[in-house]
Amino acid sequence: MSEPMLPTTGARALLSGLFDYAGLFPPAALGLDDALAEWRRHRDEPARWMLGAFVLPVRLLPDLAERLAPHESISLSLLPTGGPDAGLWLDALHADLRSIQAFLQSAPDCVASSFEARMPLDAQGDQTSDFLTRAARLFRDFDKDRTTVYLEPGWSTEALSRLPRTLQSIAEHNAQPGGPTFAAKLRMGGVTADAFPSPESLTDALIAIRDAGVPFKCTAGLHHPVRAYHDSVGTEMHGFLNVFAAWTFAHALDADSDLLTRVLATTDADAFRVSEQGVAWCVGEGASLHASPDQIRTARRWAQGIGSCSFDEPVADLSALGIATG
């Protein structure tokens, strides 16, 4: 058996801890026993440096507690119950946090590193500031300095129109001392074509996130490194190299929206290079961008990961592209 490729400095900067494992969710949709077995396997693999948290709905915490080995440590990204409006969302969070506290008391080696949930529409825009204040109060018994709460606004026309104000309120709240860090969550696809945002919409969202100074993560649909058409969903799926390279260029180079959209829409894997010198994109004269490892690391402090139902797929694809996975 050949030795795994050692990751380059650029690969380490771009991909470290990138993939939160979400094997419980479609299209993988594994049961808890199988998902936990996969997580444990990945945790012992050479590519484990790319592995992030284990994504779990709060309602499954009692089931997880029954399956943990003594002193087993797992970093969890937890999905609260949520609700259709801000009031019901917050009521459900209050109950969920009590369940989480009970779990952490029984499993002190585990960590609830982050939370992620869809954001009710009536909590977005001008209502975001009050919503965040109320939510932050509920987290007062947690380690507020290390908890990140990812909120997914969605891609509806109304949500997009409110997005700048939503992000501004998140940034203003994060600038205050104490309390959890609130962040954005971008859904990159799903199991049908209409779940995938266009490169143009994604460009607008990334620029808005950059300008507001808000952390974010991505979820769903980013199984492969480079954008490509997939029969399973009947459309082109975004590539995680496209997305995180575009973010790096937006953050480090202040790249304009036209160039960022071109990076996101690129389907040629040869246009991307991840090396000791960093990450580069080139599709011909006058259309090239490059960011150093230090610039990537700075950008990654804001772009904090991907929720993916598969870890094997991205690792295999990266290996096939000659990008280090060991």
N, C-alpha and C positions, 0 to 999 in steps of 0.2 A: 504493500500500500504506500502510495506517495505521501510525503510530508505535506501538511497544509501550508499554503503560501503565507508568509509573514506579512502582516498589514503594513502598508506604507504610512508615513506620517500623515499624509493627506487623508487616507482612508480612516485612520484612527480618529482624526479630528472630525470627519464628516459623519462617521457611522457608530461611534462608541455609544453604547446604551440606547441605540435608536429605536429598537423594536420592543414595545410592550406586548407581551404575549396574550392574545385574546382568542385562544382556541375554542372557548365556549360559544363563540358567536359565528353567525353565517359568514361565508359559506361552509366553514369547517364544522361548526355546530356540534362539537364534541361534548360528551357527558363529562361531569366533573372528574371522575376517576381517570378517564383517558386524557383529559386536558392536563391534569396534575402530573400524570406520568410523562407526558410530552415536556412539560415545563422542567421536570427534574432531569430528563435526558438532555435537554438543551443546556441546562445549567452546568453540565459536566463536559460539554463539547468544546473543542478548540475555539469555535466562533462565539463563545459565551460573552466575550467583550462587547458584542453588539446587542446583548439581551438586556431588556429593561425590566419593568414590573410585570406582575401577573394580574391581568384584568379580571375582576370578579364582581358580580352584582352583590349588593349588601345582603340580599335575602338568602344567599348561599353561604354566608359565613358560618352558621351552625354546622352545615355539611362539611365545610372545609376543616373546621375544628376537629371533627371526628376522624379525619384522614391524615392529619399532621403527625409526622414522626416526633418523638421527644426532642425538644429544643430546635426543631426545624425553623429556619428563618426564611421568610418570604416577604419581599417588598410588594405590597398590594396597591393597585390602582382601583378604587372602589366606585361602583356605579350606584348611587342612591336611587330610591324609588321614583323620585320626581313627581310631577303633577302637571295638569293642563293649564293651570294659572299660578301666579306667584304665591298666593296664599296657600293653596293646597301643596305646592312644591315645598314651601318652607315648613309646613306642618309635617310632611313626610320626612323631610331632612331631620327634623327634631327627633322623630321616632327612630330613624336610621342611626343617628349618632349614638343613641343609647345602646343599640344593638352592637355597634362597632366597639364601644367602650367595653361592653361585656366580653366580646371576643378577644380584645387585646389583653384583658386581664387574665383570660384563660390561655392565651398564646403570646406571652410577653416577648418572644423572640421575633415575632412578625411585626411589620411596620406598615401602617396606612400612609403611604408616601404621598398619595394624591387622590383626588375625587374627580369624577367627570360625569356631566349630565347635560341633557338638553335644556336649553334656557327658555322658559315660557315667553311668548311674545309680549305679554303685558309686563314683563320685567326688563324689556329692552328699550333703548332710546332714552327718553327723558325719565323713565321710571327706574333705570338701572342703578342709580346712586342709592336710592332708598332700599332697593332689593339687596344690594351688596351689604349695606349697613345691617340689615336684619339678618342676613345669612351669616355675617361675620360674628354676630353675637352668639349664634348657635355653636360656633367652633371654639368658644372660649376655654373649654376644658381640654383642648388638643394642643399639641406643640405648634403654636400658631406661626412660629418663625420658619417651620420646615414643611408646612402643609400647602399644597397647591390645589386649587379648585378650578378645573377646566369647565368652561361654560360654552355650550354649542348653540350659537344663534340660528343656524340654518341658512338656507339659500333662498327662501321665499322673497318675493319682491319687497314686501313690507319689512322683513328682517334686514335685507340689504340696505334699504333706505335709512334704517335706524342704526346701522353698523358703526358709522363714525362716532355718533354720540355714545353708543354702548361702549365702544373701546375707550373713548375719552373718560368716561366714568370709571371704568376699570383702572385706568392709569392713575386717575386722581385718588382712588381708594388705595391703591398699592403704594402711593407716595406717603401715606399716613403711617405712623409707627404702630407696630403691633398688628395682630390679626393675620389671617391667612393671605397668601398671594392668590389673587384671581387671575385667570388666564383664559384665552380663547381656545376653542376646539373647532377644527375645520373637518367636516365630513367630506371625504374625497371620492366617495362612490358608494356602491351597494351591490345588490344582485340584479338591478335593472338599469337600463341605459339612462333613464331620467334622473337617477341618483347622482350622476357625475357632473360636477360643475364644469363649465367651459374654461379653457385657459384664460380667457379675458376676465371672467368673474373671479377666478382664483388670483390673477394678477392684481385686480382691484383690492381684494381682501388682504393680500400680502403687503401691499403698499400701505393700506390703512393701518394694519397691525404695526408695521415698521414706524410709521409716522406717529402713532399713539404711544409707542414704547411699551407694548404689552407682550408677555410671553404667550406661546401657543403650542399646541400639538395637533397632529393630524390623526384621522382614523378612517378605516374602511377604504377599500379599493386600491391601496398602495402595496400590492403584493410583489410587484416586479420593479426592477431598477429604472427601466426606460419606457416611456409612453408607447403603447401598441394597441392594435385592435384585438379584441378577444371575443370569440363567438359566444362564450358563456353569458356575456352581458349585452352583446350586440352593439358595442361601441368601443371607442378607444379609452383605455384605462390610463390614468396618470401614472407616471413613474416616480419612484421616490428620489432617484438621482435628479430628475428634472426639478422636482419641487424643492429639495433642500439645496441644490445648486442655485436655483433661482432666488431662493430666500437669501443665501449667502451673498449673491451679487447685489441684491436689493439693499441688504444691510451694510455690506462693506464698501460697495462701489457706487451706491446711489443710482444703480442702473435704471433707465427709464422704462415706462410701461411697455413700449413696443418691443424692446429687447427681452424683457422678462417674459412676455407672452410667447415670443419665439423660443425661448429656452424651455418653457413649459410644454410647448407644442412639438418639440423635437422628437422624432421617432427613430433617428439614426444613433445607435449606441456609440459609433465611432466619433460622434461629435463631443463626447464627454471623455475627459481624462482625469483620473484620480491618481496622484503620484506623490513622491516626496516633496514636490513643489506646491502641492495643494490640489485644487480642483479647477479645471479649465473647460470651457465650452467654445467650440469653433465650428462654424458651418460655412466658412469662406471668408474672403477678404472683407474687412469692414464689419464683420459679425463675429467677434471673439471676446471672451471675458475670462479673467483669471483671478482667483483669490488664494492667498497664502494660507498655510496651516494656522497661523495665528489669527488671521481674519475669519477662517472657518470656525475656530474655537469660540471666538467672540460672538459670532452669529448664532452658534448652537446654544449659547446661554439663553437665547430667546426662543429658538425652535427646539423644543425639548423632547420630541419623540413621535412615534407612530404606533397606533394600536393596530396590530396585525393578527389575523386568525391563524397565520402560518409563520413559522420561523425557518422551516426547511426551504421554502420556496425562495425567499430573498437571498439566503445563504448560497443556495445552489446557483442562482442566477448571477450573483456577484462572482462566484468562482468561475463560471463559464465566461464572464467578461474579462477575466484576468485581474480582478480587483481582490486584494488579499482578504482571506476569510479566516485564517488560522490564528 
